[in-house]
């Protein structure tokens, strides 16, 4: 994903079945890798930690304490 200069990440509240946007943006940052995740591609997050993850492998590692 190419980010435009000055583009800010969205702020989301993560729920068990989706997320709610608090501050507008087109992407969020992966809590582990720092990778920008386009909101249309966001599939993995933790409700308890309120964090987004770039992939299933990263989410699994983080939630099992390995990342």
GUMARGU-931043 format. One record per residue: residue in three letters; residue number from 1; x, y, z of N, C-alpha, C in turn. Coordinates in steps of 0.1 Angstrom, whole numbers, padded with zeros to 4 digits, m for minus. Atoms other than C-alpha are relative to their C-alpha. Layout:
! GUMARGU-931043
[ALA,NUM,[X,Y,Z],[X,Y,Z],[X,Y,Z]];
...
//
This chain:
! GUMARGU-931043
[UNK,1,[0008,m0012,0000],[0000,0000,0000],[0009,0012,0000]];
[UNK,2,[m0007,m0012,0000],[0013,0034,m0009],[m0007,0010,0009]];
[UNK,3,[0006,m0010,m0009],[0007,0061,0017],[0004,0014,m0005]];
[UNK,4,[m0002,m0014,0004],[0003,0097,0007],[0006,0008,0012]];
[UNK,5,[m0006,m0009,m0010],[0023,0123,0026],[m0011,0006,0009]];
[UNK,6,[0010,m0006,m0009],[0004,0134,0057],[m0012,m0009,0003]];
[UNK,7,[0011,0009,m0003],[m0020,0105,0057],[0002,m0007,0013]];
[UNK,8,[0000,0005,m0014],[m0028,0094,0092],[m0007,m0014,0001]];
[UNK,9,[0007,0013,m0002],[m0038,0059,0104],[m0013,0002,0007]];
[UNK,10,[0013,m0001,m0006],[m0074,0053,0115],[0002,m0005,0015]];
[UNK,11,[0001,0005,m0014],[m0082,0048,0152],[m0013,m0008,0000]];
[UNK,12,[0012,0009,0000],[m0105,0018,0157],[m0002,m0006,0014]];
[UNK,13,[0003,0008,m0012],[m0123,0000,0185],[m0004,m0013,m0006]];
[UNK,14,[0002,0013,0005],[m0121,m0037,0179],[m0010,m0008,0008]];
[UNK,15,[0010,0008,m0007],[m0151,m0059,0187],[0001,m0014,m0005]];
[UNK,16,[m0001,0014,0004],[m0157,m0096,0184],[m0005,m0003,m0015]];
[UNK,17,[0005,0003,0014],[m0175,m0093,0150],[0004,0011,m0010]];
[UNK,18,[m0004,m0011,0009],[m0159,m0062,0135],[0006,0011,0008]];
[UNK,19,[m0007,m0011,m0006],[m0145,m0028,0143],[m0008,0013,m0003]];
[UNK,20,[0007,m0012,0002],[m0158,0007,0147],[0011,0011,m0001]];
[UNK,21,[m0010,m0011,0003],[m0139,0038,0134],[m0002,0011,0010]];
[UNK,22,[0001,m0012,m0009],[m0132,0065,0160],[0006,0012,m0006]];
[UNK,23,[m0007,m0011,0008],[m0108,0086,0139],[0002,m0006,m0014]];
[UNK,24,[m0001,0005,0014],[m0110,0083,0101],[0015,m0002,m0005]];
[UNK,25,[m0013,0003,0006],[m0081,0069,0081],[m0002,m0011,m0009]];
[UNK,26,[0001,0011,0010],[m0074,0044,0054],[0007,m0013,0004]];
[UNK,27,[m0008,0012,m0004],[m0051,0020,0073],[0002,0001,0015]];
[UNK,28,[m0005,0001,m0014],[m0040,0008,0108],[0014,m0006,m0001]];
[UNK,29,[m0013,0006,m0001],[m0006,m0003,0119],[0000,m0013,0007]];
[UNK,30,[m0001,0012,m0007],[0002,m0039,0128],[0007,0002,0013]];
[UNK,31,[m0005,m0002,m0014],[0009,m0040,0166],[0014,m0007,0001]];
[UNK,32,[m0012,0007,m0001],[0038,m0064,0160],[0011,0005,m0010]];
[UNK,33,[m0010,m0003,0010],[0055,m0056,0127],[0000,0015,m0004]];
[UNK,34,[0001,m0014,0004],[0044,m0019,0123],[m0004,0002,m0015]];
[UNK,35,[0005,m0001,0014],[0032,m0027,0087],[m0013,0007,m0001]];
[UNK,36,[0013,m0006,0002],[0004,m0006,0074],[m0010,m0010,m0006]];
[UNK,37,[0010,0009,0005],[m0028,m0026,0069],[m0012,0008,m0005]];
[UNK,38,[0011,m0007,0005],[m0054,m0011,0046],[m0013,m0006,0007]];
[UNK,39,[0012,0005,m0007],[m0088,m0013,0063],[m0008,m0010,m0007]];
[UNK,40,[0007,0010,0008],[m0102,m0033,0034],[0006,m0013,0001]];
[UNK,41,[m0007,0012,m0001],[m0076,m0059,0041],[0001,m0005,0015]];
[UNK,42,[m0002,0004,m0014],[m0078,m0060,0079],[m0009,m0012,0004]];
[UNK,43,[0007,0012,m0003],[m0088,m0095,0090],[0003,m0005,0015]];
[UNK,44,[m0004,0005,m0012],[m0070,m0101,0123],[0003,0011,0011]];
[UNK,45,[m0002,m0009,m0011],[m0072,m0083,0156],[m0003,m0007,0013]];
[UNK,46,[0003,0005,m0014],[m0075,m0088,0194],[m0009,0010,0006]];
[UNK,47,[0009,m0008,m0007],[m0105,m0075,0212],[0006,0004,0013]];
[UNK,48,[m0005,m0002,m0014],[m0088,m0079,0246],[0011,0010,0000]];
[UNK,49,[m0012,m0009,0001],[m0056,m0061,0235],[m0002,0012,m0008]];
[UNK,50,[0004,m0012,0009],[m0073,m0037,0210],[0012,0002,m0009]];
[UNK,51,[m0011,0000,0009],[m0045,m0045,0185],[m0004,m0006,m0013]];
[UNK,52,[0002,0006,0013],[m0045,m0052,0148],[0013,m0008,m0004]];
[UNK,53,[m0011,0008,0004],[m0023,m0078,0131],[0000,m0002,m0015]];
[UNK,54,[m0001,0000,0015],[m0011,m0080,0095],[m0003,m0014,m0006]];
[UNK,55,[0003,0013,0005],[m0015,m0118,0092],[m0004,m0010,0011]];
[UNK,56,[0004,0010,m0010],[m0028,m0149,0109],[0012,m0005,0008]];
[UNK,57,[m0012,0005,m0007],[0007,m0161,0117],[0005,0010,0010]];
[UNK,58,[m0004,m0010,m0010],[0015,m0128,0134],[m0009,0001,0012]];
[UNK,59,[0011,0000,m0011],[m0018,m0128,0154],[0003,m0012,0009]];
[UNK,60,[m0002,0012,m0008],[m0011,m0164,0165],[0012,0001,0009]];
[UNK,61,[m0012,m0002,m0008],[0024,m0156,0176],[m0002,0010,0011]];
[UNK,62,[0002,m0010,m0010],[0014,m0125,0195],[m0009,m0005,0011]];
[UNK,63,[0010,0005,m0010],[m0016,m0142,0212],[0005,m0012,0008]];
[UNK,64,[m0006,0011,m0007],[0005,m0172,0222],[0013,0004,0008]];
[UNK,65,[m0011,m0006,m0007],[0032,m0149,0237],[0013,m0002,m0007]];
[UNK,66,[m0012,0002,0007],[0058,m0156,0210],[0005,0012,m0008]];
[UNK,67,[m0003,m0012,0008],[0058,m0121,0195],[m0002,0012,0009]];
//
